Amino acid sequence: TSAAAVIIIASQLESLVGLDIDAVNACRAVVEVLSRVPEWHIVTLAVGVGSMALIYGLKRWARRLPYAIVVVVVGMVLSGLLGLKAAGVAVVDHIPAGLPALTVPNLSREELLQLLPVAFGVALMGYIGTMSISRSAPGPARTKWSAGGAASAETLVA
């Protein structure tokens, strides 16, 4: 799970500093972001760091508040008041109503072959996480494995 956390953090760095990068893995993403420090968008970085600081502060000093919702609302209000879109911060302009229709994606053989290793990795991480949680949970041995197996099967199907 630590590796997954590193990959997630590395994948979000470009959004944190306001860059568009085309790295194929986490290490290259970090190297590219760090090599382009002069191009960082300072206002976007300030919004990101400020949001993380607010989350940390609320988790520490106001534990009863839904900190994620508070940060989103504060961000929306400040974005409108300060005109962050005009300052170059990427914002969500329009959210479509309803859910999109369910469709089967039209994937080529090459695209499918590119997605399979990633899908297998996600399924494996879900399985490992489920198994580690089920092994640490109290209860009869058969309950641990059956619950872990069911959740793992769900991960593979979803």
C-alpha positions as CSV (number, residue, x, y, z in Angstrom):
1,T,0.0,0.0,0.0
2,S,3.0,2.3,0.5
3,A,3.9,1.9,-3.2
4,A,0.3,2.9,-4.2
5,A,0.6,6.0,-2.0
6,V,3.8,7.0,-3.7
7,I,2.3,6.5,-7.2
8,I,-0.8,8.5,-6.2
9,I,1.3,11.4,-4.8
10,A,3.6,11.4,-7.8
11,S,0.6,11.5,-10.2
12,Q,-0.9,14.5,-8.4
13,L,2.3,16.6,-8.4
14,E,1.6,18.1,-11.9
15,S,-1.8,19.3,-10.7
16,L,-0.3,20.7,-7.5
17,V,2.2,22.9,-9.4
18,G,0.0,23.6,-12.5
19,L,2.0,21.8,-15.1
20,D,1.1,19.4,-17.9
21,I,3.6,16.5,-18.1
22,D,3.8,13.3,-20.1
23,A,5.6,11.0,-17.8
24,V,5.0,7.3,-18.0
25,N,5.8,6.4,-14.4
26,A,6.0,8.0,-11.0
27,C,9.8,8.5,-10.9
28,R,9.8,10.2,-14.3
29,A,6.9,12.4,-13.2
30,V,8.8,13.6,-10.1
31,V,12.0,14.2,-12.1
32,E,10.1,16.2,-14.7
33,V,8.2,18.3,-12.2
34,L,11.3,19.1,-10.2
35,S,13.2,19.9,-13.4
36,R,10.6,22.5,-14.4
37,V,10.5,24.6,-11.1
38,P,10.6,27.9,-12.9
39,E,7.4,27.0,-14.8
40,W,5.4,26.2,-11.6
41,H,2.2,28.2,-11.3
42,I,2.6,29.9,-8.0
43,V,-1.1,30.7,-7.4
44,T,-2.1,27.0,-8.1
45,L,0.7,25.8,-5.8
46,A,-0.6,28.3,-3.1
47,V,-4.2,26.9,-3.5
48,G,-2.9,23.3,-3.2
49,V,-0.6,23.9,-0.2
50,G,-3.3,26.1,1.5
51,S,-5.9,23.3,1.0
52,M,-3.5,20.7,2.5
53,A,-2.7,23.0,5.4
54,L,-6.5,23.5,6.1
55,I,-7.1,19.8,6.0
56,Y,-4.3,19.1,8.4
57,G,-5.5,21.9,10.7
58,L,-9.1,20.8,10.7
59,K,-8.1,17.2,11.3
60,R,-6.0,18.3,14.2
61,W,-8.1,21.0,15.9
62,A,-11.6,20.5,14.7
63,R,-12.0,16.7,14.4
64,R,-15.8,16.8,14.4
65,L,-16.0,18.9,11.2
66,P,-16.2,17.1,7.8
67,Y,-12.8,18.6,6.8
68,A,-12.9,17.5,3.1
69,I,-16.3,19.2,2.6
70,V,-15.1,22.3,4.5
71,V,-12.1,22.5,2.2
72,V,-14.1,22.2,-0.9
73,V,-16.6,24.9,0.2
74,V,-13.8,27.2,1.3
75,G,-12.1,26.6,-2.1
76,M,-15.2,27.4,-4.0
77,V,-15.9,30.6,-2.1
78,L,-12.3,31.8,-2.4
79,S,-12.2,30.9,-6.1
80,G,-15.2,33.1,-6.7
81,L,-14.1,35.9,-4.5
82,L,-10.5,36.1,-5.6
83,G,-11.1,35.3,-9.3
84,L,-8.7,32.3,-9.3
85,K,-9.8,31.2,-12.8
86,A,-8.7,34.6,-14.2
87,A,-5.4,34.1,-12.2
88,G,-4.8,30.9,-14.2
89,V,-6.0,28.3,-11.7
90,A,-7.8,25.4,-13.4
91,V,-11.4,25.3,-12.1
92,V,-14.4,23.1,-12.9
93,D,-16.8,25.2,-14.9
94,H,-19.7,22.9,-15.7
95,I,-20.8,19.7,-14.0
96,P,-23.2,17.7,-16.2
97,A,-26.5,16.7,-14.7
98,G,-27.2,13.0,-14.1
99,L,-25.0,10.0,-14.9
100,P,-23.6,9.1,-18.3
101,A,-25.2,6.1,-20.0
102,L,-23.6,2.8,-19.5
103,T,-21.6,1.7,-22.6
104,V,-19.0,-0.9,-23.4
105,P,-15.8,1.0,-24.4
106,N,-14.6,0.5,-27.9
107,L,-11.0,-0.5,-27.3
108,S,-8.5,-1.6,-29.8
109,R,-6.3,-4.7,-29.2
110,E,-3.3,-2.4,-28.5
111,E,-5.3,-0.3,-26.0
112,L,-6.6,-3.4,-24.2
113,L,-3.0,-4.8,-24.0
114,Q,-1.9,-1.5,-22.4
115,L,-4.7,-1.5,-19.9
116,L,-4.4,-5.2,-18.8
117,P,-1.2,-4.8,-16.7
118,V,-2.7,-1.7,-14.9
119,A,-6.0,-3.5,-14.3
120,F,-4.1,-6.5,-12.9
121,G,-2.0,-4.3,-10.7
122,V,-5.1,-2.5,-9.3
123,A,-6.8,-5.9,-8.7
124,L,-3.7,-7.3,-7.0
125,M,-3.4,-4.2,-4.7
126,G,-7.1,-4.6,-3.8
127,Y,-6.6,-8.3,-3.1
128,I,-3.5,-7.6,-0.9
129,G,-5.2,-4.9,1.0
130,T,-8.3,-7.0,1.6
131,M,-6.2,-10.0,2.7
132,S,-4.1,-7.9,5.1
133,I,-7.2,-6.4,6.7
134,S,-9.0,-9.8,6.9
135,R,-6.0,-11.4,8.6
136,S,-5.8,-8.7,11.2
137,A,-9.5,-8.8,12.0
138,P,-10.6,-10.8,15.0
139,G,-13.0,-13.8,14.5
140,P,-13.0,-17.4,13.3
141,A,-10.4,-18.3,10.6
142,R,-13.1,-19.3,8.1
143,T,-14.8,-15.9,8.5
144,K,-11.5,-14.0,7.8
145,W,-10.9,-15.9,4.5
146,S,-14.4,-16.0,3.3
147,A,-14.8,-12.2,3.8
148,G,-11.4,-11.6,2.2
149,G,-12.2,-13.8,-0.7
150,A,-15.6,-12.2,-1.4
151,A,-14.1,-8.7,-1.3
152,S,-11.3,-9.8,-3.5
153,A,-13.6,-11.3,-6.0
154,E,-15.6,-8.1,-6.0
155,T,-12.4,-6.2,-6.8
156,L,-11.7,-8.4,-9.8
157,V,-15.2,-8.0,-11.1
158,A,-15.6,-4.3,-10.5
